[in-house]
Amino acid sequence: MVTEITDEERDDPAVPEPPDRHEGRDKLSALGGLAALSLDAMASVAYGPEAIVLVLATVGARGLGFTLPVTVAIAVLLGVLTFSYRQVIAAFPDGGGSYAVAKTHLGRRTALVAAASLVIDYVLNVAVSVTAGVAALTSAFPSLYPDRLLLCLLVLALVTAINLRGIAESARVFMIPTAVFVLSILAVIVVGLLRSTPAGVLATGHAQLAGDAGSVGVLLLLRAFASGCSALTGVEAIANAVPSFRTPRVKRAQHTEVALGALLGVMLIGLAVLIGRFHLQPVDGVTVLAQLTDASLGHGFGFYLVQFVTMLLLALAANTSFGGLPVLLRLLARDNHLPHVFALRSDHQVYRHGVVALALASTVLLVASGGDVNMLVPLFAIGVFVGFTICQVGMVRHWYGCRVPGWKGKAALNGFGALLTAAATVVETVTKFTEGAWIICLTLPALVWLFAGIRRSYERIGRQLGLGAVPRTPRRQHSLVVVPVGTLSRLTSEALSAAVSLGDEVIAVTVVPEDTDAEDRAAAESLRRDWELWAPSVPLVDIPSPRRELARPLVGYLRELATEHAYDRITVLIPEVEPAHWWQWPLHNQRGALISRAVRRRTQASVCRLRLRLDAV
């Protein structure tokens, strides 16, 4: 169950935040949170303003004049989302963001829609970020273009390997690139505002300006707003990953959220002001950010530094997903909507299975798209805005339920944010439907169906196991233990010793082929003779095998035992050898795995695999 803290408890100093048992190097500071969980949002300044300009340029210079108003509207929505997720962090310190809000205030089905939308967005963010970063690299070095898919997979492997070491480790690695990028963008803005004329003009392609061929209508502004809102992806990641912060984790996560909102807002508005100041327009083959950098800093070292760190941060922006999605998958697993393995943590406090699942899903997308960012962009940002809208509506219900002082203003602000994000979702879906958004419209309900189906499976398993009910009093059972043997050895002795302690009766069995050659007959007779000399007080039963099979005759014998005798339980104890080194595994036969699989699938007997660990020599 998701823990919710009331506003009274949150503000009461007598209710301290519980200590974190895993405090230390494996947890995030506020600055580390910016580096680990905000790269997606930070890097979006490289394509968010350009998305606005590309839409407005379709009606000429008159449309480009609305770049700043549209950006201000996006910044207002950013402020609403920042405030909202700051409250979400305080109310749901176990993380989960939109999923946790929806589960508490809007019901399980709506929560699954929010979770599915976030899963889609996180996976797409990895693929888009990696391909965009590699695209920037191949633009600078065209000879690498044919190998773009291999480069994408190598970058993904690098980010995955770093995150398997822990989110705090990734924060330490990415902190310097993040700081250099933010300072570089701020330098572009400040220097550009101080210039009266551009320092340079970078235009190597054809201008994409349509002339004053049309009027600026509401629909066009909505399209520009929806396209520019792609800059807001990643804002929710901090609220999803609150447990990854050091104590006091709520305050640290809130400080990180506010810092992200402030930095992102300043960069977006600053770049929009420069677009109008320098009268820039979209040009084929040149990004808007590159034009702004050249106009502010000139075509020198500063220009290439900004391009390099932009390329680097775009590639590393995938780290946001690796910080947020595994925590979300852990909550889904805890609520029985995903396999419980996603709730397990490794020694570095990493939800390793979530990290690996994200890497595999992203690999599939990269291979399917061939490393082409243009094939992935139309799918991007729709899922996250579904989550934004659900979260805003859920927070309206939250304020209505708790009714703290000033709750009406907070609810109104969240309601306004819900209207903006819902409008952006509809416009984004409609305008990009034929470009690939239809895939999201199919994938989202499919994920909801999958989550619900997994929960139904766990409920059926729980009913069969009697979970939550008082079990019957333990009683002694009449049990039989069957031990398959092939030769006499120390392994046989250990297996029989364990079997005698487990069951009332113990028998050893060996499968004997009927159409044997002289060597096989000699081996079978030798085993029988040695067994009688050893005299372990356990009978050895020969099971004939007409076709020289191993598993089928044993299964038939177990079925006969179950039919002819009144055993409460039959257990097959399979002795196996566990070598000292991994490379020695192929040296041993796999008869234990073969017998285990056949017994589990074809009989009601229990299976116990006893492994004797060998010493290193």
C-alpha angles and dihedrals in degrees: 000000000000112000115230122194118209121231090246092055092045093054095040111098088202089069103066123189109264114257118261112240090202098050116149138050094356094063133073131249120209091264090044089053090057091053097043103036107024104054092099093055094040094051091049090080085075093065107013097077090041091054089055093047094049091056097043093046090068089081097040134241091334089063093047088058088072093059094100097045091049091047091049089053089052090048089052089053088047089055091050092049093046092052091044096050090045087061091043089056091054095044096044109034091166089071127232098128112198092010093055093046093049094046092054100040109019106034137258098285093054089046090056090052089053091047093048092049091051093047090053092047094047093051092046091047090059093049095044094045094049094045092046091051092048089046089057089050094049089047089060093040108030092182088072094058096095089055096049095117092052090048091051091052092048092051090048091050090051094050091045093050092050092050092049085064090059138280092263089056090053090049091055091049095047100039096089096048089048093050093047091050095050093046091047093052091046089050090052090052097045095044091044092053090052093052122087093194132025117271090219143353116232109192119140099154141045120292115250095213116132096200122237090311099136145022126259106249134179092257092055092049090049090051091050090047093049092047092048091050087075083085089069097062110118096033090111096050094089092055089050093053104043092130089062092069128090121252124310079041097168094056093043092049091047092051089050092050093050092046091051092049093048096047094044092047093050093048095047095048093042092053091046090054090051091050089058094039094054094034091232123182132189115276128192112256096008124090121225089239090055090051092049092048092050091047092050105035103019126233097302140095093311091055094053092043091056092047092049097048090044090054091046095048093047089055093045094044086091086078090079089067092048089054098046109030099057090055090050091048089050091056091047090050091048088054091049094249093116134028110287091238088081089067094060119104128206128223092278092054090256123146087223098181090055091050092050093045091052091049092050094048091048091049090056091052093047093050092045092051095041089232091296110145093197090066092055103040096075088060094049128104098009094098095048092053090054086056092046092054094047091048093051093049090047092052090052087057089045093056092043090054100045098035096196118175108294093017094137093060092047092048091048091051092050090046090053089049090050090054092050095047093044090052090049090049094052095044092045093049095046096045094045099035096106092040092063107291088115087072089062090048088058099037097051097060089040090058091047089052090049093050092048092046093053090051091051089052091052090048091054090049090049092053091050092048093044093235112186093020127101107258122227120267112278114255135184113262131208099243138178125203118204117198118194111213134182105175138003114262144128086280090060091051093050091048094051092046090054092044093053090055093048105047143037091230130028129193130176119216134195127187113231120193113227098211094054130157124229093272094052092047090051091051092050092048091047092053092049092048093047091047092055091048091048092048098192092177088246118109119237114219122199114218112198118225115198094190100037090255125149110196103037097057091047091051091050091050092050090051090052091051091050091050100043100039133051098233116157090207137009117200125191109208110199116197114213139171121239108202122219094238131043093231090061094064094089089056091068126070120246098226090124092059091045093052093043093052094047095047094047094048101041107030141042092235121120120240126221119181112202113197123198109207114220122218121245112257 
